[in-house]
């Protein structure tokens, strides 16, 4: 056994920030005694930051859980960049990053899924737990495979399978979108929306879990859009895109997360079907 003699302090602390966000996301979701998004009337007004953090409103707590998962994604994106800039990448950092990702992007979104969909089916009430467990298992398998297959020379431009942070963002974004519907615009048919969400999100989460362990190529957004030198028009398009996203806020995030998961899968499926289609006379 070779002992670890020194580790990079700043990247390690950022990676542990990822773990802390995932842990507190689980804590926030677990304090919902009666899980579910449906509630009568609009959620109560929240004044102080303490009230915002300790609210008893279930929709608010699910939104807060989703926000913590997105914060974990931010830490996960930063730790690798900081380690590469500081030239402090190591096997220890890579293993720690994957362990933290299992909590933040495997266990936390799985628990959030259970809390969001308590009425998934009346025939088998534990079905959503089974799907959530499958999601967590696929996230762990995805991360373990990534560790084994990735070497130091890999530029991470393309991933084999849907990355676990992107998979977690699909579930987290819908929790935040639900809060926006109920809190910000007081959507009149929120109960109907909640009914459909509880029945469609678990099967979709199962599909997302399968995409994580697939071999479908997924682009690394940060690497392909932000790293290195780009043309002036590329920067202008990015600025306008970011401003548009800030304007529509959480209305666009669920759509973007779902499109990122769906488009490479659809393209890969089409590439498999195209040779057979071209062979038909």
Secondary structure, 3 states (H helix, E strand, C coil): CCCCCCCCHHHHHHHHHHHHHHHHHHHHHHCCCCCCCCCCCCCCCCCCHHHHHCCCCHHHHHHHHHHHHHHHHHHHHHHHHHHHHCCCCCHHHHHHHHHHHHHHHHHHHHHHHHHHCCCCCCCCCCHHHHHHHHHHHHHHHHHHHHHHHCCCCCCCCEEECCCHHHHHHHHHHHHHHHHHHHHHCCCCCHHHHHHHHHHHHHHHHHHHHHHHCCCCEEECHHHHHCCCCCCHHHHHHHHHHHHHHHHHCHHHHHHHHHHHHHHHHHHHHHHHHHHHHHHCC
